[in-house]
Amino acid sequence: MSPDRAADPILVTVIHLRKLATMDLLGQLFGVTAMTISRASQEVHPLLEALGHHVNTSTARFRTPSDVARFLASKPA
């Protein structure tokens, strides 16, 4: 993740904790490896918990960029 985008680790952690996307998909979307996503989540998750933030899981699940595109295309504007 880019150093000029300091919020990216928090964003990917929340998306991962909501179980919206696999680490592989998050890596594709953010231009990094799944291992980078895993490390970010391991670092950020305990901080969120320490601050009292609990992230609920979602019913939506995405595995590929086309899954995300299909989901977004099906939503009314």
C-alpha positions as CSV (number, residue, x, y, z in Angstrom):
1,M,0.0,0.0,0.0
2,S,1.2,3.4,-0.8
3,P,2.8,5.5,1.9
4,D,0.9,8.5,0.7
5,R,-2.4,6.7,1.5
6,A,-2.1,6.2,5.2
7,A,-5.8,5.2,5.6
8,D,-5.4,2.2,3.2
9,P,-4.4,-0.3,6.0
10,I,-7.5,0.7,8.0
11,L,-9.8,0.5,5.0
12,V,-8.5,-3.0,3.9
13,T,-8.8,-4.2,7.5
14,V,-12.4,-3.1,7.9
15,I,-13.3,-4.6,4.5
16,H,-11.5,-7.9,5.4
17,L,-13.2,-8.0,8.9
18,R,-16.6,-7.5,7.3
19,K,-15.7,-10.5,5.1
20,L,-16.6,-8.5,2.0
21,A,-13.6,-9.6,0.0
22,T,-10.8,-12.1,0.1
23,M,-7.3,-11.0,0.8
24,D,-6.4,-11.9,-2.8
25,L,-9.1,-9.6,-4.1
26,L,-8.1,-6.8,-1.8
27,G,-4.5,-7.2,-3.0
28,Q,-5.7,-6.8,-6.6
29,L,-7.8,-3.8,-5.8
30,F,-5.0,-2.0,-3.8
31,G,-2.1,-3.2,-6.0
32,V,-0.3,-5.2,-3.4
33,T,0.0,-8.9,-2.4
34,A,-2.4,-10.8,-0.2
35,M,0.5,-11.0,2.3
36,T,0.6,-7.2,2.5
37,I,-3.2,-7.2,3.2
38,S,-2.7,-9.9,5.9
39,R,0.1,-7.9,7.6
40,A,-2.0,-4.7,7.6
41,S,-5.0,-6.5,9.1
42,Q,-2.8,-8.1,11.8
43,E,-1.4,-4.7,12.7
44,V,-4.7,-2.7,12.5
45,H,-7.2,-5.2,13.9
46,P,-5.8,-5.1,17.5
47,L,-5.8,-1.3,17.4
48,L,-9.4,-1.1,16.4
49,E,-10.4,-3.5,19.2
50,A,-8.3,-1.5,21.7
51,L,-10.3,1.6,20.7
52,G,-13.6,-0.3,21.1
53,H,-14.4,-0.7,17.5
54,H,-16.2,-3.9,16.5
55,V,-16.7,-4.6,12.8
56,N,-19.8,-6.6,11.9
57,T,-19.6,-9.1,9.1
58,S,-21.5,-8.4,5.9
59,T,-23.8,-10.8,3.9
60,A,-22.1,-9.7,0.6
61,R,-19.0,-11.7,-0.5
62,F,-16.7,-10.8,-3.3
63,R,-13.9,-12.9,-4.7
64,T,-13.1,-11.2,-8.0
65,P,-13.1,-7.6,-9.4
66,S,-16.0,-8.7,-11.7
67,D,-18.0,-9.7,-8.6
68,V,-17.6,-6.2,-7.3
69,A,-18.5,-4.6,-10.6
70,R,-21.6,-6.9,-10.9
71,F,-22.7,-5.9,-7.4
72,L,-22.3,-2.2,-8.1
73,A,-24.1,-2.4,-11.4
74,S,-27.1,-4.0,-9.8
75,K,-27.6,-1.2,-7.3
76,P,-30.0,1.7,-8.1
77,A,-28.2,5.0,-8.5
